[in-house]
Amino acid sequence: MDARVLIISYHFYPDHAVGAKRMSELARELVAAGCRVTVLTVAKNGQQDPALLTRVDGVEIIGVPQPPKLLRKVLPYLRRQRNAESAVASAESAQHPVAAETESRIERLKRWYHSLEWLVDDNKAWAWRTWRRAVMLGLERPFDCVISSGPPHSAHLAARWAKPWLRAPWIMDLRDPWTDDSEWRAHVHSRASRWINRRFESNALCKADQVIATTPGLAARLQLRFPRKQEAIDTVYNGYDEAVQALPPSPRGELRLLYAGSLYYNRDPFPLLSAVAKLVDDPAVDRRKVRFSLVGNCSDWQGRPLVPWIEEHGLADCIGVRPPVSPDAVGKLLAEANVLVNFAQGQPRQIPAKMFEYIAAGREMLLLTERESDSARLALTAKAGRVVEPGDVDELVRTLRDLYRFYVEQAQVYQAEAAEVALFSREQQNARLIQLIDTYRARSLAPEAQS
């Protein structure tokens, strides 16, 4: 496929961020398919990873410098004012200890400052520079297709502003919701900033030729909000990388659960810890054959430490918490486990990247998420394991007993269906994106052929 493609994405190799993988691996596949690919991304500071750059050989990568954030100059002033007001407030509280608490002028300014800084996101100045660079590229050479990917969603602003000059079909790739996640960073938004964000999002979606969401729930939500764009909104998953290989058969005669990742946002592990405690307290259960390992940034969840809780409940022999380890070490831990734990609470229209890694590993998954979430639907579609409501400790206990019966008492081995697993590879998902690009290219060439 001889096509010239422009990708606008803040994250791109050699960036290690998870958000860099989707567009970087797509660019790699496009080059392999014969396309000429140009990428506008943020200029990388410091050392670059040669291994990641090697994966995108043949891709023209143009780094756009990140401008200094002008609003940051306001912070020293706000700090000085806050300190001054704090001194006055302390003196007044000493005289009037029962006075009602009210929002100070500095607190209001701080809230305004953050809502302005995070309007869309904090990379708007970079998007402005990227828009100008995209226009210059469009004047130099024609593109058959433009793809923007976010978050940061400011990449979509750059593509939207450049669209009249580029005169090419624009595919808008939403890896996460733009405005449909009201809880995320709620502390840096105001009613006005949410309204403006919606206006930016609506304008971009209405001007895009195709909108791609990474989850069916987000796609359905956008189709509901933008009924005239229903046919132009589709789903393409992230998928797992070809480097993730299926593991050898799982161990028999023991129940070994593993969570490898970080505990943040809504990923509350304590209901599962409580369920493990109830399981091993059952006289019919041999606690020596039950082990739950949490590996990564798992020392606490929202400031609540895990180890003291584990020791207080006498579970140090069954539950272990370890700091982050190397990818090779994680691979060994996956091979030693027979149940992979994943947390996806409170993310109805998002699917953690770890879901696809676990699907590729071929182990049974224990997923804590709401049953109507996209993660739950994916687990059931891929036949990858069991879904349990996050806060239902009794259901978690019943599920753990079923797992104990299967792996310990019956000494069974979970067999993943290879055909189902293959459907969720990144290669398969990229093939769908490339097909879309080819479709738009064919449409643009049709008028030329007729003339």
C-alpha positions, 0 to 999 in steps of 0.5 A: 500500500503506497500511502503517505501517512501523518501521525500526530501523537505526543507519545512515541518511541523512544518514549517508554510510556504505555501510550507510545506503543499504539501509534509506534507499533502502528507506524512500524506496521505501516512501513512494513506495508509500504507506507511512508510515515511521518510522525509529529511528537514531542521532542525527547530530552535525555538519552534515547532507547536504541532498541525502541528506535530500531523498532520504528526504522524507516519512520520519519520522526519530527520532535516538536519542542515542548514550550515553557508553560506560561501559567507556571510563572503564576505559582510563585505569586500564588505561594506568596499570597497563600503564605500571607493569607495563612498567617492572617487566617491563623491569627483570626482562628486564634481569636475566633476558633469557631468561625466557619470555613470559607474558600479564600481568595487564593484557594479560588485563584488556585482552583482557577489556575489548575482548571485553566492549566488542565483545559483539555490537558497541559500540552496545549502550547505544544499542540499549537506548535505542532499545528504550525509544523503540520501545516508546513509539512502539508504545504511541502508534501500531500498526505493520504491520511492523518491520524491523531492519538490521545491522550494527551488529547491536545494532539487532536487539537493540532490535527483539527486546526491543521485539517483545512491545510492538510486536506486529507482524511483525518482519523481521530484515535481515542485511547481513553475518554476525553470528557466521558470520565468525570472522576479522572482529575476532578480536582483540576476541573471546574464547571466552566472548564468542563463545558469548554472541554466538551466544546473542544471535543464536539468540534473535533469529533464532528470534523474528524472523518473517522473516530476510533475508540479502544473500547466498545463502551466508549464507542457506544457512548460517543455514538449516543452523544453524536448520532450523526457520526454513528457510522464513523465511530468504531472500536479497535482494541490495543492488543498484546505485543508479539513479544508476549508469549504463552506460558508453559502449563500452570502448576498443579496442586497449589493456588498461586495468585499473582498481581504484577502492577501498581495500585492506584486510582480505584484499584482497591486490593483490600476486598480481595485480601479479606477474601483470601483471609476468609478462604485460608481460615476455612478448616477444609483449606490447606493454607500452605497451598494458597499464595497471593503475590503482589509485585510492583508499586503495591506497598499501599493503596491511597495511603493505606499500607498493605503489609501492616494489614497483612501482618495484623491478620496473620496472613504473612505466610499466604500474602506477599508484597514485593517491589517492582522487578525486571520484565524477565523476573515478571515473566518467571512469576507469571510462569509460576502462577496459575491465576492472574489478578487484575483490578479495573474498578471504576473504569467502565469505558477503559481497559487496562493494558495488562488485560491483553498481557494476561490474555496472551499469557494463557493463564486464567484471570481473576478480574475485579471490576463492574460486570457492565464494564468494558474490561468485564466484557473483554474477559468474557469475550476472550474466555479469559477468566472470572469476573467479580464485583469489586466490593462483594467479598462473599462472591470473592470468597466463593470464587476463590473456593472454586479456584482452590477446588479446581487447582488444588483439590482436582489438580486441574490445568487451565487451557486458554483457547489459542484462536480466541487469544490470537484475536486480541494481538496488536498485530490483528488490531493494527491490521484493522487500522491499516484497512481503514487507512487503505479505505480512505486512500481508495476513496480519495483516489476514486475521483481522480480515476473517474476524471 
